[in-house]
Amino acid sequence: MTRSYTVAKGVYTFPGETAQLQLRVVQRGRYGQLFALATFLTPDGKGVLAQGRGDLSAPRFQHEIAAQAAQRNSRQTAIYEDAILAASLALQNDPDVSPALPPPAIVRCVDFIKGVRPSGPAVVDGLLERGGLYGLASKPKCGKTLLAMNLAVDVSRGNPWLGRPTRQGRAILFQLEDSERTLKKRLEAMTGGSFPQDLWIHATPFKLAPETYDATVEACRGASLIICDPIIQAGEVQDWNSQAEVRGTYDLWRRLARDTDAAVVVAAHHRKMSGDFGDQMAGSIQAQATVDGILELYRDSHLEKLERKLSFTGRDWADKEYEVIRLDPTTLTWTCSGTFKQAMEAEKEVRRAEKREEVLASLPDAAPGLTYEQLEATTGLGRNRIRDSLEALGNRVAKGGKPRSPRDPLRFWRAA
């Protein structure tokens, strides 16, 4: 077969009159797409016009790198887009980068069951298991980074997290968004300056990609918990609406969970849309489908400023009630305050108590008192609400008159 390109030390070079295209670290994705580090050079190979990594067949990636090259070489973007597309098509039949997909591995059920390695103790009881991949999502500035750091600190110490027992083990934090000073300040507040020996931090730029995967596995071996915050900083996704790209990024973190036997938690932002059960997670539907469970933080108008609603959506989780967690601004630690249902009932009881006091305050100190009609006019409340309030006030209210009597209706006043 005659090639329109040359290969030397893993570098694929496509010559051209306008530019030379070089592709490095060319790898086939799960769905047949080709990922590579693409570099446009001047025809003599000495000057760099553009560089980027992505899916060679993705129009967005083609346009972005083509626009870079065209801007530096005063050419039309279509020239460079066509060059990338041609390279992608040429490599589809290259056996070095397009290996045949493996045949189906079909075994008897009993043999399959015997071959499955039993799971170790849960990292967080009833929630995070070793070898599982989990998502943690919220809108920006909602507190998910603090929650993730709390989780890492508690697991490294073996302390309960949100009221749930943990198994003490090594916790690794890939903190890819906040500054080192911010991380230091937060960790000092959370730990009181007594830093856990089993807590490890990576706080410099990082990408989990095929070329860094093996080294990452070795670095994380022995950990029981791995947290990446946020996943958008640790992947090479060009288009977060692309199912293939998003699935490829999440699959690498899933593989990491399996190969290290650690619980892996990846943080993601919510999109500007409504929804529950992972619908707001940034990325295509693959972001929801790949993870074993999703924890989501929400602000709620029914809660106080330092409180959040926490939801749980998971394959193997029984239906879990929404919980309310509260932040201690001094220690930057989230604690569970009960279920969201309990919080709503407590809020209703507060409102009911306020109405009762409003009704009591409207009553005179002595007979003959006020009728229902007079109380409705005074308080603006409906009769049922007034009746419930009067019954709840009990012996704090005195009454006279007769029910349904036009001449001597029921009247109410404050008891002495």
C-alpha positions in Angstrom: 0.0 0.0 0.0 1.3 3.4 -1.0 1.2 6.0 1.8 0.7 9.7 1.3 2.7 10.2 4.5 5.8 9.1 6.3 6.2 7.6 9.8 9.3 8.1 11.9 9.5 7.4 15.7 5.8 7.6 16.0 5.4 10.9 14.1 3.2 10.9 11.1 4.2 13.6 8.6 1.9 14.7 5.7 3.8 17.0 3.3 2.1 19.9 1.4 2.7 23.0 -0.6 1.0 25.3 1.9 1.9 23.5 5.2 3.3 20.3 6.6 1.0 18.4 9.0 2.6 16.3 11.8 0.6 14.0 14.0 2.0 12.6 17.3 0.5 10.2 19.8 -2.1 9.0 17.4 -4.6 6.7 19.0 -7.9 5.1 18.2 -10.8 5.9 20.4 -13.4 3.5 21.6 -15.9 4.6 19.0 -13.4 4.5 16.1 -12.4 8.2 16.2 -8.7 9.1 15.9 -7.1 11.3 18.5 -3.7 13.0 18.0 -1.5 15.9 18.8 -1.6 17.8 15.5 0.9 20.4 14.5 0.9 22.5 11.3 4.4 23.5 10.2 5.6 25.6 7.3 6.3 23.5 4.2 10.0 23.2 5.2 9.1 21.9 8.6 10.8 24.7 10.6 8.1 27.1 11.5 5.1 26.3 13.7 1.7 27.6 12.5 -0.7 25.9 14.9 -0.9 23.0 17.4 -3.7 21.2 19.3 -4.9 17.8 20.4 -8.3 16.4 19.6 -10.5 14.2 17.4 -9.2 14.5 13.9 -12.7 14.0 12.4 -14.4 16.5 14.7 -15.4 19.6 12.7 -14.9 21.9 15.7 -11.3 20.7 16.3 -10.6 20.9 12.6 -11.9 24.5 12.4 -10.0 25.7 15.6 -6.6 24.5 14.6 -7.2 25.5 11.0 -8.1 29.0 12.1 -4.8 29.3 14.1 -2.8 28.2 11.0 -4.7 30.4 8.6 -4.2 33.5 10.9 -0.4 33.0 10.9 -0.1 32.1 7.2 -2.7 34.4 5.6 -4.5 31.5 4.1 -8.1 30.3 4.1 -9.1 27.9 6.9 -10.6 25.4 4.4 -7.1 24.5 3.2 -6.0 23.3 6.6 -9.4 21.7 7.5 -9.1 19.7 4.3 -5.6 18.6 5.3 -6.7 17.3 8.7 -9.7 15.5 7.2 -7.5 13.9 4.5 -5.0 12.8 7.2 -7.9 11.3 9.3 -9.2 9.3 6.3 -5.7 8.1 5.4 -5.0 6.8 8.9 -8.3 4.9 9.1 -6.8 1.9 7.3 -3.3 2.1 8.9 -2.9 -1.1 11.0 -0.6 0.6 13.4 -3.3 3.0 14.7 -6.4 1.2 13.7 -6.1 -2.2 15.3 -8.9 -4.7 14.8 -11.5 -4.6 17.5 -11.5 -7.7 19.8 -14.2 -10.3 19.2 -16.9 -10.7 21.9 -15.7 -12.6 25.0 -18.7 -14.8 25.8 -18.5 -17.1 28.8 -21.0 -19.1 30.9 -22.6 -17.2 33.7 -21.1 -19.4 36.4 -17.6 -18.9 35.0 -18.2 -15.1 34.8 -19.3 -15.0 38.4 -16.2 -17.0 39.5 -13.9 -14.6 37.6 -15.2 -11.4 39.2 -12.9 -10.2 42.0 -14.8 -9.5 45.2 -14.9 -5.9 46.2 -13.0 -4.6 49.3 -14.5 -2.7 52.2 -16.4 0.4 51.1 -14.5 3.7 51.3 -17.7 5.4 52.6 -20.3 3.1 53.9 -23.4 2.8 51.7 -22.0 5.3 49.2 -18.5 4.9 47.7 -17.0 1.6 46.8 -13.5 0.7 45.8 -13.2 0.4 42.0 -16.2 2.7 41.4 -16.4 6.0 39.5 -18.6 8.7 40.9 -19.6 12.2 39.9 -19.8 15.3 42.1 -21.6 18.2 40.5 -23.1 21.6 41.3 -23.2 25.1 39.9 -20.0 27.2 40.5 -19.4 28.6 44.0 -21.8 26.2 45.5 -19.3 24.4 47.7 -18.5 21.1 45.9 -14.7 21.7 46.1 -14.9 22.1 49.9 -17.1 19.0 50.1 -14.6 17.0 48.0 -11.7 18.2 50.2 -13.7 17.2 53.3 -14.2 13.8 51.9 -10.4 13.4 51.2 -9.5 14.6 54.7 -12.0 12.3 56.4 -11.0 9.2 54.4 -7.3 9.9 55.1 -8.1 10.0 58.8 -10.8 7.4 58.9 -13.3 9.9 60.2 -17.0 9.9 59.4 -18.1 11.9 56.3 -21.5 13.5 56.4 -22.4 11.1 59.3 -21.3 8.0 57.3 -18.4 5.8 58.5 -15.3 5.7 56.3 -12.4 3.2 56.0 -9.1 4.9 56.6 -6.8 4.9 53.6 -4.7 7.0 51.2 -6.6 9.8 49.6 -5.2 11.6 46.5 -6.6 15.1 45.5 -6.1 16.3 41.9 -6.9 20.0 42.6 -6.6 21.6 39.2 -8.5 24.9 39.5 -7.7 26.6 42.8 -4.4 28.3 43.6 -1.9 26.7 46.0 -2.5 29.5 48.5 -6.2 28.9 48.5 -5.7 25.1 48.9 -3.2 25.7 51.8 -5.7 28.1 53.6 -8.5 25.6 53.2 -6.6 22.6 54.4 -5.3 24.5 57.4 -8.9 25.4 58.4 -10.2 21.8 57.8 -7.4 20.1 59.7 -6.5 22.7 62.3 -2.9 22.5 61.1 -2.6 18.8 61.8 -2.3 17.4 58.3 -3.1 13.7 57.7 -0.1 11.7 56.6 -2.3 9.7 54.1 -3.5 12.8 52.2 -1.7 13.5 49.0 -2.1 16.5 46.7 -1.5 17.2 43.0 -2.0 21.0 42.3 -0.3 21.6 39.0 -1.7 21.4 35.4 -2.6 17.8 34.6 -4.3 15.8 31.8 -5.3 12.2 32.1 -4.7 11.0 28.5 -3.5 7.8 27.0 0.1 8.9 27.0 -0.1 9.8 30.8 -2.3 6.9 31.9 0.2 4.3 32.8 2.3 6.7 34.9 -0.9 7.9 36.6 -1.8 4.4 37.6 1.6 3.9 39.1 1.5 7.2 41.0 -2.0 6.4 42.4 -1.4 2.7 43.2 -2.3 2.0 46.8 -4.9 4.8 47.1 -8.4 4.0 48.3 -9.8 7.4 47.1 -8.9 9.5 44.1 -10.6 12.9 43.6 -10.3 15.0 40.4 -11.6 18.6 40.7 -12.7 19.5 38.0 -12.7 16.9 35.3 -12.9 19.7 32.6 -9.3 20.6 33.5 -8.0 17.1 33.4 -9.3 16.0 30.0 -8.6 16.9 26.4 -12.3 17.3 25.3 -12.7 19.9 22.6 -16.5 19.7 22.5 -18.3 18.7 25.7 -21.5 18.0 23.7 -19.6 15.3 21.8 -20.6 11.9 23.1 -17.4 10.2 21.8 -15.1 12.8 23.4 -16.9 12.9 26.7 -17.2 9.1 27.0 -13.5 8.8 26.1 -12.5 11.1 28.9 -14.8 9.5 31.5 -13.7 6.0 30.4 -10.1 6.8 31.3 -11.1 7.7 34.9 -13.2 4.6 35.0 -10.2 2.5 34.0 -8.2 4.3 36.7 -10.7 3.2 39.3 -10.6 -0.4 38.1 -6.8 -0.5 37.7 -6.0 1.1 41.1 -9.1 -0.4 43.0 -9.8 3.0 44.4 -13.0 4.9 44.6 -12.6 7.7 42.0 -14.7 10.9 42.3 -14.7 13.5 39.5 -16.1 17.0 40.0 -18.1 18.7 37.2 -20.1 21.9 36.9 -23.8 22.2 36.3 -25.0 23.6 33.0 -27.4 26.5 32.8 -30.5 24.3 32.7 -33.0 22.8 35.1 -33.2 19.1 36.0 -32.5 16.4 38.6 -30.7 13.1 38.8 -27.6 14.3 36.9 -29.5 16.1 34.0 -27.6 19.3 34.7 -24.1 17.7 34.6 -21.8 19.4 32.1 -21.1 17.2 29.1 -23.3 14.9 26.9 -25.5 12.2 28.4 -22.3 10.1 28.6 -21.2 12.0 31.6 -24.2 10.6 33.5 -24.1 7.2 31.9 -20.5 6.4 32.7 -20.4 7.0 36.4 -21.7 4.6 39.0 -23.3 7.4 41.1 -23.8 11.1 41.2 -23.8 13.5 44.2 -25.2 16.9 43.4 -25.3 20.1 45.5 -28.0 22.7 45.1 -28.9 26.0 46.6 -32.5 26.2 47.7 -34.6 29.2 48.6 -36.1 27.2 51.5 -32.7 26.7 53.1 -30.4 29.1 55.0 -27.4 30.8 53.3 -24.9 28.2 54.6 -27.1 25.2 53.8 -27.3 23.1 50.6 -29.5 20.3 49.3 -27.6 17.2 48.5 -29.0 14.5 46.2 -27.9 11.0 45.4 -28.4 9.1 42.1 -26.7 5.7 41.7 -27.0 2.4 40.0 -26.7 0.4 43.2 -27.9 2.9 45.7 -31.4 2.4 47.1 -33.6 5.4 46.8 -32.0 8.0 49.1 -33.7 11.0 50.6 -32.3 14.4 49.7 -30.2 15.6 52.6 -29.4 19.1 53.9 -25.7 19.8 54.7 -24.5 22.9 56.5 -21.1 24.6 56.2 -19.1 25.7 59.2 -17.4 28.9 57.9 -14.6 28.6 60.4 -13.5 25.0 59.7 -14.9 25.0 56.1 -16.5 21.7 56.9 -19.9 20.4 55.7 -22.0 18.4 58.2 -25.3 16.7 57.6 -28.4 18.4 59.2 -30.9 15.8 58.3 -33.1 15.1 55.3 -34.5 17.8 53.1 -38.0 16.5 53.9 -37.3 17.1 57.6 -36.1 20.6 56.8 -39.2 21.4 54.9 -41.4 20.1 57.7 -39.4 22.2 60.2 -39.9 25.3 58.0 -43.6 24.6 57.8 -43.8 24.3 61.5 -42.0 27.7 61.9 -44.6 29.3 59.6 -47.4 27.7 61.5 -46.0 28.9 64.8 -45.8 32.4 63.3 -49.4 32.3 62.3 -50.5 31.1 65.7 -48.7 34.0 67.3 -50.3 36.3 64.8 -53.7 35.0 65.7 -53.0 35.2 69.4 -51.7 38.8 69.2 -54.9 39.9 67.4 -57.2 38.6 70.3 -58.4 40.9 73.0 -57.4 40.4 76.6 -61.0 39.8 77.8 -64.5 38.8 76.8 -66.6 39.2 74.7 -63.7 38.5 72.2 -63.7 38.3 68.4 -65.7 36.0 66.1 -64.2 34.1 63.2 -65.4 36.8 60.8 -63.7 39.5 62.8 -60.5 37.4 63.1 -60.5 36.9 59.3 -60.8 40.7 58.8 -58.1 41.4 61.3 -55.5 38.9 60.3 -56.2 38.3 56.6 -56.1 34.6 57.2 -58.7 32.0 56.1 -61.0 30.4 58.5 -59.3 26.9 58.4 -55.9 28.5 59.2 -57.5 30.4 62.1 -59.3 27.4 63.4 -56.1 25.3 63.3 -54.1 28.1 65.1 -56.7 28.4 67.8 -56.7 24.6 68.4 -52.9 24.6 68.6 -52.9 27.5 71.0 -54.9 25.3 73.4 -55.4 26.8 76.9 -53.8 30.1 75.9 -57.1 31.0 74.4 -60.5 31.3 76.1 -63.8 31.1 74.2 -67.5 31.7 74.6 -70.6 31.4 72.6 -72.1 28.6 70.6 -71.0 27.0 67.3 -73.2 27.9 64.3 -75.4 30.2 66.4 -76.3 33.5 64.7 -77.3 35.2 67.9 -74.4 34.0 70.1 -71.5 33.0 67.8 -68.2 31.7 69.0 -65.9 34.4 70.3 -62.2 34.1 71.4 -59.9 36.1 73.6 -56.6 35.6 75.3 -56.8 33.5 78.5 -55.7 35.1 81.7 
